[in-house]
Amino acid sequence: MTNEVALSIRDLHKSYGRHHVLKGVSLELPKGQTLALLGRNGAGKTTLIKSIVGLLKPDQGAIRVCNLDPQSNAVELRRHIGYLAEDQQMFGWMTVEQLIRFVGAFYRDWDHALAAQYLQQLQLEPDKKIKQLSKGNAIRLGLLLALAHRPEVVILDDPALALDPIMRKEFNRDLVAHLQDIGSTILYSSHLLAEVEPVADCIAILHEGKIARYATTNKLREDVKRMVFPTEYASEVLAQFPIIQFQNHGRDASVVVEDAPAATCILQEWEVPYQTVDLNLDEIFEAYVTDRMDSIPTMNTAG
């Protein structure tokens, strides 16, 4: 694993009028890694991505992609980034081949042989009008346009959102696997958490304009767990470590903790009987972005 940073974001803020969308976002993505950017609708994912690729100017903060500022080095940055958006816009009156040639003219590193290879692999008809393409083929063409200049960083803003669930699953799985095989650095925003989990090296959870958690996928699974113990110990024990969720089930308390190893040590030190439950990415994501905090008892009723 390389220590070289492909993407660096520091204290990023962006507002639309009085609506503060990004509220001090900071993260780093090492070269060659796949980052899954997760968040509910309206969390600020697309605003963050458009800021990274230079389509939006942040109000405050710094972004560097391959050591380039997206605002002051916009033309040079285009060589290094491949961007595939959910709402990719293309000229409907052009044929597939015409659009490929048109887009390729903007890139000095455009690889015509690679574009032809993708054209065949993606089973696209060069003489077909863009407006006649199915949703799936339009997405495949967008992928070709994003990759034929061999970008170092590939940014995917839920590009397969319009496809049916089976096609989305196959497209996302095959696409990320291909990009990882060729050593790309990937920022991948998706609502299909089950598809992200096997391929993501690291996870960033964006909630209400802030990064709620950023960690490697393995670290997230190791740290964030559900712990169940008698409710009578809740007020004293829960004051000792941070929690994401608390649910009172009568005799039992169910909590999601951010640091399971530390919480385990405390529960053992206090001789509290407990059970630990592993969580999948869906459950971890839900814990961070939903408000499920029951009232914590204020008194220890043991004895």
MOFEN-V768491 format. One record per residue. RES is the residue in three letters. SS is DSSP state (~ for helix, > for strand, _ for the rest). D_LAST is the distance of its C-alpha to the last C-alpha in Angstrom with 2 decimals. Layout:
res=(RES	RES)
ss=(SS	SS)
d_last=(D_LAST	D_LAST)
This chain:
res=(MET	THR	ASN	GLU	VAL	ALA	LEU	SER	ILE	ARG	ASP	LEU	HIS	LYS	SER	TYR	GLY	ARG	HIS	HIS	VAL	LEU	LYS	GLY	VAL	SER	LEU	GLU	LEU	PRO	LYS	GLY	GLN	THR	LEU	ALA	LEU	LEU	GLY	ARG	ASN	GLY	ALA	GLY	LYS	THR	THR	LEU	ILE	LYS	SER	ILE	VAL	GLY	LEU	LEU	LYS	PRO	ASP	GLN	GLY	ALA	ILE	ARG	VAL	CYS	ASN	LEU	ASP	PRO	GLN	SER	ASN	ALA	VAL	GLU	LEU	ARG	ARG	HIS	ILE	GLY	TYR	LEU	ALA	GLU	ASP	GLN	GLN	MET	PHE	GLY	TRP	MET	THR	VAL	GLU	GLN	LEU	ILE	ARG	PHE	VAL	GLY	ALA	PHE	TYR	ARG	ASP	TRP	ASP	HIS	ALA	LEU	ALA	ALA	GLN	TYR	LEU	GLN	GLN	LEU	GLN	LEU	GLU	PRO	ASP	LYS	LYS	ILE	LYS	GLN	LEU	SER	LYS	GLY	ASN	ALA	ILE	ARG	LEU	GLY	LEU	LEU	LEU	ALA	LEU	ALA	HIS	ARG	PRO	GLU	VAL	VAL	ILE	LEU	ASP	ASP	PRO	ALA	LEU	ALA	LEU	ASP	PRO	ILE	MET	ARG	LYS	GLU	PHE	ASN	ARG	ASP	LEU	VAL	ALA	HIS	LEU	GLN	ASP	ILE	GLY	SER	THR	ILE	LEU	TYR	SER	SER	HIS	LEU	LEU	ALA	GLU	VAL	GLU	PRO	VAL	ALA	ASP	CYS	ILE	ALA	ILE	LEU	HIS	GLU	GLY	LYS	ILE	ALA	ARG	TYR	ALA	THR	THR	ASN	LYS	LEU	ARG	GLU	ASP	VAL	LYS	ARG	MET	VAL	PHE	PRO	THR	GLU	TYR	ALA	SER	GLU	VAL	LEU	ALA	GLN	PHE	PRO	ILE	ILE	GLN	PHE	GLN	ASN	HIS	GLY	ARG	ASP	ALA	SER	VAL	VAL	VAL	GLU	ASP	ALA	PRO	ALA	ALA	THR	CYS	ILE	LEU	GLN	GLU	TRP	GLU	VAL	PRO	TYR	GLN	THR	VAL	ASP	LEU	ASN	LEU	ASP	GLU	ILE	PHE	GLU	ALA	TYR	VAL	THR	ASP	ARG	MET	ASP	SER	ILE	PRO	THR	MET	ASN	THR	ALA	GLY)
ss=(_	_	_	_	>	>	>	>	>	>	>	>	>	>	>	>	_	_	>	>	>	>	>	>	>	>	>	>	>	>	_	_	_	>	>	>	>	>	_	_	_	_	_	_	~	~	~	~	~	~	~	~	_	_	_	_	_	_	_	>	>	>	>	>	>	_	_	>	_	_	_	_	_	~	~	~	~	~	~	~	>	>	>	>	>	_	_	_	_	_	_	_	_	_	>	~	~	~	~	~	~	~	~	~	_	_	_	_	_	_	_	~	~	~	~	~	~	~	~	~	~	_	_	_	_	_	_	_	>	~	~	~	_	_	~	~	~	~	~	~	~	~	~	~	~	~	~	_	_	_	_	_	>	>	>	>	>	_	_	_	_	_	_	_	~	~	~	~	~	~	~	~	~	~	~	~	~	~	~	~	~	_	_	_	>	>	>	>	>	_	_	_	~	~	~	~	~	_	_	_	_	>	>	>	>	>	>	_	_	>	>	>	>	>	>	>	~	~	~	~	~	~	~	_	>	>	>	>	>	>	~	~	~	~	~	~	~	~	_	_	_	_	>	>	>	>	>	>	>	_	_	>	>	>	>	>	>	_	_	~	~	~	~	~	~	~	~	~	~	_	_	_	_	>	>	>	>	_	_	_	~	~	~	~	~	~	~	~	~	_	_	_	>	_	_	_	_	_	_	_	_	_	_)
d_last=(53.09	55.10	53.88	56.57	55.27	56.94	55.12	53.65	52.20	51.23	49.66	51.40	51.56	53.43	53.71	55.77	56.54	53.26	51.27	49.71	49.48	48.86	46.71	47.13	47.15	47.49	47.70	49.93	51.21	52.74	56.09	56.03	52.46	51.30	48.99	47.36	47.02	44.43	43.76	43.75	46.99	47.72	45.63	48.86	49.73	53.37	53.88	52.62	54.89	57.91	57.38	57.35	60.62	62.28	62.51	60.42	60.57	57.21	56.85	55.27	54.36	56.13	56.68	58.49	59.42	61.30	61.67	63.41	62.62	62.79	64.56	67.13	67.74	67.59	70.68	69.81	66.21	67.55	68.77	65.30	63.22	63.23	61.58	60.91	59.51	58.23	61.12	63.89	67.18	70.48	74.08	74.51	78.30	78.33	78.32	75.72	78.29	79.45	75.96	75.30	78.55	77.81	74.35	75.59	78.19	75.50	74.26	76.43	74.23	74.40	74.82	77.15	76.89	73.09	73.34	75.71	73.34	70.42	72.77	73.43	69.90	68.47	71.28	72.54	76.05	77.93	80.28	77.65	77.11	73.73	73.40	73.85	70.99	67.90	64.55	63.82	67.19	66.95	63.69	65.39	68.30	65.97	64.46	67.98	68.81	65.65	66.22	69.98	70.24	67.72	65.09	62.65	59.81	59.25	57.24	56.24	54.98	53.82	57.48	56.90	55.04	57.95	58.03	56.44	53.19	54.99	57.68	55.14	53.18	56.36	57.83	54.81	54.23	57.91	58.46	55.65	56.53	60.16	59.35	57.11	59.90	62.35	59.99	59.40	56.66	54.96	52.97	51.90	50.41	49.37	47.12	47.20	44.11	44.38	47.89	46.99	44.19	46.49	49.14	47.43	47.13	45.09	43.36	43.48	41.36	43.06	41.05	42.45	45.09	42.93	42.04	38.35	38.43	41.29	40.91	42.50	41.54	40.03	38.02	36.70	35.55	33.94	32.07	31.09	28.58	25.83	22.35	19.63	15.93	12.62	12.87	9.41	11.16	14.38	15.10	14.64	16.24	19.02	20.25	21.36	23.90	26.23	25.71	28.36	26.41	22.95	22.25	19.21	19.30	16.36	13.78	15.86	17.39	20.97	22.63	26.15	26.51	29.79	29.20	27.41	28.14	26.57	23.48	23.17	23.37	20.58	18.19	19.22	18.93	15.31	14.79	13.85	15.17	18.02	21.42	24.56	27.21	30.77	32.55	36.27	38.34	38.20	34.40	34.41	37.11	35.32	32.17	34.35	36.52	34.35	31.92	28.78	25.99	23.37	21.45	18.66	15.44	15.45	11.87	8.79	6.42	3.77	0.00)
